[in-house]
Amino acid sequence: MTARPPAPTPPAVTSEEAPAAPRDTAAPGRRDAEATKAAILTAARYFLARQGHAGITLKAVAERAGVSPPLILKYFGSKDALFARVMSFEADAAGLFEAPLPELGRHMVRHVLRSQLDRGTDPVLRIVFAPLHGERGEVLRANFRVQVTERLADRLTGPDAALRAELAVGVLLGLSAMYGLARGPRLRASAIEDIVARYAPAVQSQLTPLPG
């Protein structure tokens, strides 16, 4: 009998098009708590990129995460507390900036691509959806400013650090959007290290002060 060839590996998806998690039929106490929290946060991010905060229900988030609404309340307390976590960039910035300054541009580009490809999330892309959320969009912008651009500026040396930090993050957001939203076919077909080699200098050029 001829052996059947293995099924092809499905293509990776991004945080904007990630499929809903399968419903977990095991008792909640037996499911890994951190994995459950991560699934809930990923589901909340999914809806945050598609509709205003007021229109998102815990039931919808729970269905997408494969859990029950009471489990969300158990871990996060309320819908507002859940989305306060989703609207924070604190944890994302810690990973995004975790490299020495001379290598930071390469690390940031690689981190964005790996986050989208391997984990189906992006550390900064949700800022582009701030206009969807009315007054809460201002919270998202304020968090982004303090936790991302100002945090980066504090690490930079030389003149115009705040401006250069905003420019560097702006360059990075362009890559995030092209990879995760526009889904550029040539970009997504390229090896990550090839993209890093091409794109990181544009980010690093803002992180390093001009000579003279």
C-alpha positions in Angstrom: 0.0 0.0 0.0 1.3 3.4 -1.0 1.9 5.7 2.0 -0.3 8.8 2.1 1.8 12.0 2.0 1.5 14.2 5.1 -1.0 16.9 5.1 0.4 20.4 4.2 1.0 22.8 7.1 -1.6 25.6 7.1 -0.3 29.1 6.6 0.3 31.2 9.7 -2.3 33.9 10.4 -2.0 37.2 12.2 -3.8 38.7 15.1 -6.3 40.4 12.8 -7.5 37.1 11.2 -6.7 34.5 13.8 -9.4 31.8 14.0 -11.4 31.4 17.2 -10.0 29.0 19.7 -11.7 25.7 20.0 -14.0 25.4 23.0 -12.4 23.7 25.9 -14.6 21.0 27.3 -12.3 20.2 30.3 -13.1 21.5 33.7 -11.8 25.1 34.1 -9.7 24.2 37.0 -7.7 21.7 34.9 -6.9 24.2 32.2 -3.7 26.1 32.5 -4.5 29.5 33.9 -1.9 31.4 32.0 -2.9 29.9 28.7 -6.5 30.7 29.4 -5.8 34.3 30.2 -3.7 34.6 27.0 -6.6 33.2 25.0 -9.0 35.7 26.5 -6.7 38.6 25.9 -6.1 37.5 22.3 -9.9 37.3 21.8 -10.4 40.8 23.3 -7.7 42.2 21.0 -9.4 40.7 18.0 -12.7 42.5 18.8 -10.8 45.7 19.8 -9.5 45.8 16.2 -13.0 45.5 14.7 -15.6 47.5 16.7 -16.0 50.0 19.4 -15.5 49.0 23.0 -19.2 49.6 23.9 -20.3 47.0 21.3 -18.1 44.2 22.5 -19.7 41.7 24.8 -18.1 39.3 27.3 -20.1 36.6 25.7 -18.5 37.2 22.3 -15.0 37.4 23.8 -15.7 34.1 25.7 -16.9 32.3 22.6 -13.9 33.3 20.6 -11.5 32.4 23.4 -13.3 29.0 24.0 -14.2 29.7 27.6 -17.3 30.8 29.6 -18.1 34.4 30.5 -17.9 33.6 34.2 -14.3 32.5 33.7 -13.4 35.9 32.2 -14.9 37.5 35.3 -12.9 35.1 37.5 -9.6 36.1 35.9 -10.2 39.8 35.1 -13.1 40.9 37.3 -15.1 42.9 34.7 -15.2 43.9 31.1 -13.6 47.2 31.9 -10.7 45.5 33.7 -10.2 43.1 30.8 -10.0 45.9 28.3 -7.8 48.0 30.6 -5.3 45.2 30.2 -5.8 45.1 26.4 -5.3 48.8 26.1 -2.1 48.8 28.0 1.2 48.5 26.2 3.3 47.9 29.3 4.1 44.2 28.9 4.5 44.6 25.1 7.0 47.4 25.4 9.1 45.3 27.8 9.7 42.7 25.1 9.9 45.2 22.2 12.7 47.2 23.8 14.7 44.3 25.3 18.0 44.8 23.5 21.0 47.1 23.7 20.6 50.4 21.9 23.0 49.6 19.0 21.0 46.4 18.2 17.6 47.8 19.1 16.4 48.5 15.5 17.0 44.9 14.5 15.4 43.5 17.6 12.3 45.7 17.2 11.8 44.6 13.6 12.4 40.9 14.4 10.1 41.1 17.4 7.2 42.6 15.5 7.5 39.9 12.8 7.9 37.0 15.2 5.0 38.2 17.3 2.7 38.2 14.3 4.0 35.0 12.7 4.5 32.8 15.8 1.9 34.2 18.3 -0.7 35.8 16.2 -0.3 39.2 18.0 1.5 42.4 17.5 3.0 44.6 20.3 1.9 48.0 18.9 -0.5 47.6 16.0 -3.7 48.1 18.0 -2.9 51.8 18.4 -4.2 52.3 14.8 -7.7 51.3 16.0 -7.9 54.1 18.6 -10.5 56.0 16.5 -13.0 53.2 16.9 -13.2 53.6 20.6 -14.3 57.2 21.3 -13.2 58.4 24.7 -11.5 55.1 25.4 -9.4 55.7 22.3 -7.8 58.6 24.2 -6.9 56.1 26.9 -5.3 53.9 24.2 -3.3 56.9 22.8 -2.2 58.0 26.3 -1.0 54.6 27.2 0.9 54.3 23.8 2.5 57.7 24.4 3.7 56.9 27.9 4.4 53.2 27.7 5.9 53.1 24.1 7.2 56.4 22.6 8.2 58.1 25.9 9.7 54.9 27.2 11.8 54.6 24.1 12.8 58.3 24.2 14.1 57.8 27.7 16.6 55.3 26.3 17.9 57.4 23.5 20.9 59.7 23.7 21.5 63.0 21.8 19.2 65.7 20.7 15.5 65.4 19.7 15.1 62.1 21.5 11.3 62.4 21.8 10.9 63.2 18.1 13.3 60.4 17.1 11.4 57.9 19.3 8.1 58.8 17.6 9.7 58.5 14.1 11.2 55.1 15.0 7.9 53.7 16.2 6.2 55.2 13.2 8.5 53.4 10.9 7.9 50.2 12.8 4.1 50.6 12.7 4.3 50.8 8.9 5.9 47.4 8.8 3.3 46.1 11.3 0.4 47.3 9.1 1.8 46.1 5.9 2.5 42.6 7.3 -0.6 42.2 9.5 -3.3 44.3 7.8 -2.4 44.8 4.2 -0.8 41.3 4.2 1.7 42.2 1.5 2.3 38.9 -0.3 6.0 39.4 -1.1 6.7 40.7 2.4 5.0 37.7 4.0 6.8 35.3 1.6 10.2 36.6 2.6 12.4 35.2 5.3 12.2 37.2 8.5 16.0 37.8 8.6 15.9 39.2 5.1 13.3 41.7 6.1 15.3 42.5 9.2 18.4 43.2 7.1 16.5 45.5 4.8 14.2 47.3 7.2 16.0 47.6 10.5 18.4 50.3 9.3 15.4 52.6 8.8 14.4 52.1 12.4 17.9 52.3 13.8 18.6 55.5 11.9 16.2 57.3 14.3 17.5 55.6 17.4 21.1 56.7 16.7 21.8 60.5 16.9 23.2 62.1 13.8 27.0 62.7 14.0 28.3 66.2 14.5 
